[in-house]
Amino acid sequence: MKNVSWDKPEKMVVNVEPGICGFTCIIETRRIEKRIVSVKINGADCENIRRMSELVEDIGLMDLFTPVAKNPAFTWAARAGCHPSCAVPIAILKAVETAMDMAIPKDVNISFK
């Protein structure tokens, strides 16, 4: 990972409330090159997400289009022992898309009826 200043106001911050486990976390992203984004996970109460945060590296444009089985966000989660339905890998990819100006910040919601 490149040397990134996380104190500047232009960082993207995403709060993840994953559901019944109650283990929230904060994902911070910062574009460091035109199509490369640094990712940092903070405040995780989940042991697996803390392990995942140690595996996280920069994400490039092509990573956003890599199938799930080989996508870095999902491989980090698998290596860290995260539950298959964990929302954190998806939140990472959504935050990276926004940091690359490929999407506007919009909440994602899964509702049970």
Z-matrix of the N, CA and C atoms (Angstrom, degrees):
N
C 1 1.445
C 2 1.517 1 108.83
N 3 1.325 2 115.43 1 138.47
C 4 1.454 3 120.32 2 178.47
C 5 1.513 4 110.13 3 -73.85
N 6 1.316 5 115.57 4 162.37
C 7 1.456 6 121.05 5 178.40
C 8 1.526 7 108.68 6 -73.72
N 9 1.331 8 116.86 7 112.07
C 10 1.452 9 122.77 8 -176.10
C 11 1.516 10 109.03 9 -121.11
N 12 1.332 11 117.02 10 136.56
C 13 1.460 12 121.49 11 174.05
C 14 1.522 13 108.33 12 -86.32
N 15 1.330 14 117.12 13 119.41
C 16 1.465 15 121.40 14 -178.00
C 17 1.525 16 111.77 15 -93.58
N 18 1.322 17 118.27 16 4.39
C 19 1.460 18 121.15 17 -176.83
C 20 1.527 19 113.22 18 -93.72
N 21 1.301 20 118.24 19 -11.25
C 22 1.457 21 120.73 20 -177.63
C 23 1.528 22 110.37 21 -73.43
N 24 1.327 23 117.54 22 147.10
C 25 1.459 24 120.94 23 -174.40
C 26 1.523 25 115.21 24 -68.65
N 27 1.334 26 119.90 25 -15.62
C 28 1.456 27 120.13 26 -175.90
C 29 1.534 28 114.11 27 -80.87
N 30 1.298 29 118.49 28 4.34
C 31 1.458 30 118.99 29 177.92
C 32 1.530 31 110.84 30 -68.69
N 33 1.333 32 117.10 31 148.20
C 34 1.459 33 123.39 32 176.31
C 35 1.521 34 107.44 33 -93.07
N 36 1.315 35 117.58 34 130.65
C 37 1.457 36 122.33 35 -179.08
C 38 1.523 37 108.56 36 -121.58
N 39 1.335 38 116.48 37 127.80
C 40 1.453 39 122.73 38 -179.93
C 41 1.525 40 108.29 39 -123.79
N 42 1.321 41 115.93 40 125.73
C 43 1.458 42 121.57 41 176.28
C 44 1.530 43 108.03 42 -92.66
N 45 1.328 44 117.39 43 127.25
C 46 1.461 45 121.55 44 -178.78
C 47 1.527 46 109.10 45 -110.95
N 48 1.322 47 115.44 46 119.38
C 49 1.464 48 122.90 47 173.47
C 50 1.520 49 106.16 48 -114.16
N 51 1.333 50 117.56 49 95.09
C 52 1.458 51 121.26 50 -165.80
C 53 1.526 52 116.55 51 -77.44
N 54 1.298 53 119.37 52 -10.21
C 55 1.462 54 118.66 53 178.01
C 56 1.512 55 113.07 54 126.58
N 57 1.307 56 115.25 55 -140.35
C 58 1.460 57 122.18 56 -170.11
C 59 1.528 58 113.67 57 -61.82
N 60 1.318 59 117.70 58 -27.73
C 61 1.469 60 118.96 59 179.29
C 62 1.527 61 110.98 60 -65.98
N 63 1.329 62 116.80 61 -29.14
C 64 1.457 63 121.17 62 178.94
C 65 1.515 64 114.90 63 74.24
N 66 1.319 65 117.92 64 7.61
C 67 1.462 66 121.90 65 -178.26
C 68 1.527 67 110.37 66 -88.84
N 69 1.310 68 116.27 67 89.48
C 70 1.455 69 121.07 68 179.73
C 71 1.525 70 110.49 69 -77.76
N 72 1.311 71 114.62 70 162.90
C 73 1.465 72 120.19 71 173.00
C 74 1.519 73 108.53 72 -157.13
N 75 1.305 74 115.50 73 169.33
C 76 1.459 75 123.23 74 178.27
C 77 1.528 76 107.58 75 -117.94
N 78 1.316 77 115.89 76 130.37
C 79 1.462 78 121.37 77 174.92
C 80 1.521 79 107.17 78 -109.29
N 81 1.324 80 115.96 79 127.45
C 82 1.457 81 121.93 80 176.91
C 83 1.524 82 108.25 81 -114.98
N 84 1.322 83 115.59 82 134.17
C 85 1.461 84 120.01 83 176.12
C 86 1.517 85 109.09 84 -127.58
N 87 1.313 86 114.88 85 151.06
C 88 1.464 87 121.15 86 176.72
C 89 1.524 88 107.56 87 -148.14
N 90 1.325 89 115.18 88 125.72
C 91 1.467 90 119.08 89 177.12
C 92 1.522 91 107.87 90 -71.73
N 93 1.337 92 116.16 91 127.03
C 94 1.461 93 120.29 92 -179.21
C 95 1.527 94 111.77 93 -109.26
N 96 1.319 95 116.27 94 -20.19
C 97 1.457 96 123.21 95 171.64
C 98 1.518 97 105.99 96 -142.76
N 99 1.327 98 116.97 97 175.18
C 100 1.459 99 119.39 98 -174.74
C 101 1.530 100 112.08 99 -52.29
N 102 1.288 101 118.36 100 -43.10
C 103 1.462 102 121.77 101 -176.90
C 104 1.529 103 112.68 102 -129.35
N 105 1.336 104 116.36 103 33.40
C 106 1.467 105 121.73 104 174.91
C 107 1.519 106 108.28 105 -133.64
N 108 1.325 107 115.17 106 131.35
C 109 1.458 108 121.98 107 -176.39
C 110 1.520 109 109.89 108 -125.63
N 111 1.322 110 116.16 109 134.14
C 112 1.469 111 121.26 110 172.07
C 113 1.518 112 108.35 111 -86.20
N 114 1.317 113 115.52 112 144.02
C 115 1.463 114 122.35 113 -178.01
C 116 1.521 115 108.77 114 -126.71
N 117 1.315 116 115.21 115 139.37
C 118 1.463 117 121.39 116 177.99
C 119 1.524 118 107.56 117 -139.57
N 120 1.343 119 116.82 118 136.77
C 121 1.464 120 122.38 119 177.16
C 122 1.519 121 107.79 120 -112.05
N 123 1.326 122 116.09 121 126.91
C 124 1.467 123 122.08 122 -179.23
C 125 1.522 124 111.36 123 -124.53
N 126 1.316 125 115.16 124 160.29
C 127 1.457 126 121.94 125 169.93
C 128 1.509 127 115.98 126 64.04
N 129 1.306 128 118.02 127 23.51
C 130 1.463 129 120.37 128 -177.87
C 131 1.527 130 110.96 129 -78.74
N 132 1.321 131 115.32 130 125.34
C 133 1.460 132 120.32 131 173.73
C 134 1.528 133 111.39 132 -84.21
N 135 1.319 134 116.87 133 -18.97
C 136 1.467 135 122.69 134 -178.21
C 137 1.530 136 109.87 135 -80.76
N 138 1.311 137 115.48 136 128.35
C 139 1.471 138 120.80 137 178.97
C 140 1.528 139 111.23 138 -60.49
N 141 1.342 140 117.23 139 -38.41
C 142 1.463 141 120.58 140 -179.43
C 143 1.528 142 111.76 141 -67.37
N 144 1.329 143 116.70 142 -39.83
C 145 1.464 144 119.76 143 177.87
C 146 1.524 145 110.45 144 -67.85
N 147 1.325 146 116.80 145 -35.62
C 148 1.480 147 118.68 146 175.43
C 149 1.528 148 109.93 147 -62.56
N 150 1.349 149 116.73 148 -41.07
C 151 1.476 150 119.37 149 176.51
C 152 1.529 151 110.20 150 -63.74
N 153 1.317 152 115.35 151 -41.70
C 154 1.463 153 119.56 152 179.38
C 155 1.526 154 110.96 153 -61.14
N 156 1.326 155 117.06 154 -39.17
C 157 1.466 156 120.52 155 -178.41
C 158 1.525 157 111.61 156 -60.96
N 159 1.319 158 117.31 157 -26.40
C 160 1.461 159 121.35 158 177.61
C 161 1.529 160 111.94 159 -77.47
N 162 1.330 161 117.63 160 -19.09
C 163 1.463 162 122.64 161 -179.14
C 164 1.524 163 112.94 162 -92.28
N 165 1.323 164 116.38 163 -20.70
C 166 1.462 165 122.30 164 -173.52
C 167 1.523 166 111.77 165 -60.76
N 168 1.330 167 115.10 166 134.97
C 169 1.457 168 123.18 167 176.30
C 170 1.519 169 108.47 168 -127.77
N 171 1.314 170 116.88 169 -179.19
C 172 1.461 171 121.03 170 175.78
C 173 1.525 172 109.36 171 -62.26
N 174 1.330 173 115.31 172 150.58
C 175 1.458 174 121.01 173 177.96
C 176 1.522 175 108.30 174 -118.95
N 177 1.339 176 115.04 175 132.77
C 178 1.453 177 120.78 176 178.52
C 179 1.515 178 112.01 177 -103.30
N 180 1.306 179 115.72 178 170.19
C 181 1.458 180 122.40 179 -177.91
C 182 1.530 181 112.10 180 -53.00
N 183 1.304 182 117.89 181 -45.99
C 184 1.471 183 120.41 182 -176.83
C 185 1.524 184 111.85 183 -64.94
N 186 1.339 185 117.46 184 -27.74
C 187 1.470 186 120.28 185 177.87
C 188 1.524 187 111.49 186 -61.94
N 189 1.328 188 117.15 187 -30.41
C 190 1.467 189 120.22 188 179.86
C 191 1.521 190 111.94 189 -65.91
N 192 1.331 191 116.57 190 -23.36
C 193 1.453 192 121.02 191 -177.17
C 194 1.528 193 112.78 192 -107.20
N 195 1.320 194 116.19 193 7.36
C 196 1.464 195 121.53 194 178.21
C 197 1.520 196 108.95 195 -78.25
N 198 1.337 197 118.45 196 132.11
C 199 1.467 198 120.31 197 179.79
C 200 1.535 199 112.07 198 -55.52
N 201 1.313 200 114.97 199 154.40
C 202 1.467 201 121.82 200 -174.54
C 203 1.528 202 112.31 201 -51.23
N 204 1.316 203 118.39 202 -43.14
C 205 1.467 204 121.48 203 -175.58
C 206 1.527 205 112.64 204 -61.22
N 207 1.325 206 117.70 205 -24.92
C 208 1.468 207 121.13 206 -178.92
C 209 1.521 208 112.62 207 -120.13
N 210 1.325 209 117.30 208 2.85
C 211 1.456 210 121.33 209 -177.72
C 212 1.523 211 109.90 210 -69.62
N 213 1.336 212 117.90 211 132.59
C 214 1.472 213 119.84 212 -176.81
C 215 1.522 214 114.13 213 -54.99
N 216 1.324 215 118.05 214 -42.85
C 217 1.469 216 119.83 215 -177.98
C 218 1.528 217 111.05 216 -59.95
N 219 1.325 218 116.77 217 -39.61
C 220 1.462 219 120.48 218 -179.20
C 221 1.532 220 112.19 219 -79.49
N 222 1.336 221 117.45 220 -32.26
C 223 1.467 222 118.22 221 177.35
C 224 1.524 223 110.86 222 -70.93
N 225 1.356 224 117.51 223 -35.57
C 226 1.468 225 119.67 224 174.85
C 227 1.522 226 109.92 225 -61.81
N 228 1.325 227 116.02 226 -43.94
C 229 1.472 228 120.56 227 -179.69
C 230 1.521 229 110.81 228 -62.63
N 231 1.311 230 117.17 229 -42.93
C 232 1.469 231 120.97 230 179.54
C 233 1.523 232 111.13 231 -64.47
N 234 1.326 233 116.47 232 -45.01
C 235 1.471 234 120.12 233 179.39
C 236 1.524 235 112.09 234 -63.34
N 237 1.335 236 116.70 235 -30.87
C 238 1.467 237 121.45 236 -179.02
C 239 1.525 238 112.30 237 -83.88
N 240 1.324 239 117.53 238 -8.18
C 241 1.462 240 120.62 239 178.97
C 242 1.522 241 114.42 240 86.51
N 243 1.321 242 117.27 241 21.50
C 244 1.466 243 120.51 242 -179.89
C 245 1.529 244 110.72 243 -68.85
N 246 1.313 245 115.02 244 151.96
C 247 1.462 246 121.65 245 176.26
C 248 1.530 247 108.56 246 -64.99
N 249 1.344 248 118.43 247 142.79
C 250 1.468 249 119.99 248 -178.20
C 251 1.530 250 114.65 249 -57.50
N 252 1.320 251 118.41 250 -27.18
C 253 1.463 252 119.42 251 -179.42
C 254 1.528 253 112.89 252 -95.85
N 255 1.316 254 117.68 253 12.98
C 256 1.467 255 121.48 254 178.43
C 257 1.530 256 109.97 255 -59.64
N 258 1.322 257 115.84 256 134.63
C 259 1.464 258 121.81 257 -177.40
C 260 1.526 259 113.49 258 -82.28
N 261 1.305 260 118.15 259 -11.75
C 262 1.469 261 120.72 260 -173.55
C 263 1.533 262 112.94 261 -63.56
N 264 1.341 263 121.04 262 -44.61
C 265 1.474 264 118.29 263 179.34
C 266 1.529 265 113.14 264 -59.44
N 267 1.316 266 116.88 265 -40.11
C 268 1.461 267 120.26 266 177.96
C 269 1.524 268 110.00 267 -65.32
N 270 1.322 269 116.82 268 -42.37
C 271 1.468 270 120.94 269 179.17
C 272 1.528 271 110.71 270 -60.86
N 273 1.334 272 117.03 271 -38.24
C 274 1.470 273 120.58 272 177.23
C 275 1.522 274 109.71 273 -60.48
N 276 1.331 275 117.00 274 -48.61
C 277 1.463 276 120.11 275 -178.05
C 278 1.522 277 111.89 276 -65.02
N 279 1.328 278 118.02 277 -38.92
C 280 1.459 279 120.81 278 177.67
C 281 1.537 280 110.23 279 -64.62
N 282 1.331 281 117.20 280 -40.89
C 283 1.462 282 120.76 281 179.00
C 284 1.525 283 111.08 282 -65.73
N 285 1.321 284 117.00 283 -38.49
C 286 1.466 285 120.98 284 178.86
C 287 1.532 286 110.27 285 -66.72
N 288 1.328 287 117.25 286 -43.65
C 289 1.471 288 120.42 287 176.70
C 290 1.527 289 110.95 288 -55.52
N 291 1.315 290 115.81 289 -43.45
C 292 1.457 291 120.56 290 -179.45
C 293 1.529 292 110.86 291 -67.44
N 294 1.327 293 116.54 292 -41.69
C 295 1.467 294 120.21 293 178.97
C 296 1.523 295 111.71 294 -62.71
N 297 1.335 296 116.78 295 -30.44
C 298 1.469 297 121.20 296 178.93
C 299 1.527 298 112.29 297 -86.61
N 300 1.326 299 117.26 298 5.34
C 301 1.467 300 122.50 299 -177.23
C 302 1.523 301 112.11 300 60.42
N 303 1.322 302 116.24 301 32.23
C 304 1.461 303 121.47 302 176.43
C 305 1.527 304 110.86 303 -98.32
N 306 1.311 305 116.73 304 -8.17
C 307 1.461 306 122.58 305 178.69
C 308 1.518 307 107.73 306 -153.03
N 309 1.310 308 115.76 307 156.17
C 310 1.454 309 119.07 308 174.31
C 311 1.519 310 107.94 309 -93.40
N 312 1.323 311 117.93 310 152.34
C 313 1.464 312 119.80 311 179.08
C 314 1.534 313 110.23 312 -63.76
N 315 1.297 314 117.00 313 117.47
C 316 1.463 315 122.66 314 179.42
C 317 1.521 316 107.78 315 -145.10
N 318 1.327 317 116.30 316 129.82
C 319 1.460 318 120.38 317 178.88
C 320 1.519 319 111.40 318 -61.87
N 321 1.321 320 115.13 319 146.25
C 322 1.452 321 123.31 320 174.54
C 323 1.511 322 106.88 321 -106.84
N 324 1.316 323 117.60 322 140.37
C 325 1.447 324 120.42 323 -176.95
C 326 1.529 325 110.94 324 -137.97
N 327 1.317 326 116.39 325 134.96
C 328 1.460 327 122.42 326 170.93
C 329 1.515 328 105.60 327 -116.93
N 330 1.318 329 117.27 328 117.78
C 331 1.469 330 120.70 329 -175.99
C 332 1.515 331 110.88 330 -115.01
N 333 1.301 332 116.08 331 137.54
C 334 1.449 333 121.66 332 175.85
C 335 1.516 334 108.68 333 -99.37
N 336 1.313 335 117.24 334 131.05
C 337 1.465 336 122.47 335 -178.54
C 338 1.513 337 110.37 336 -112.15
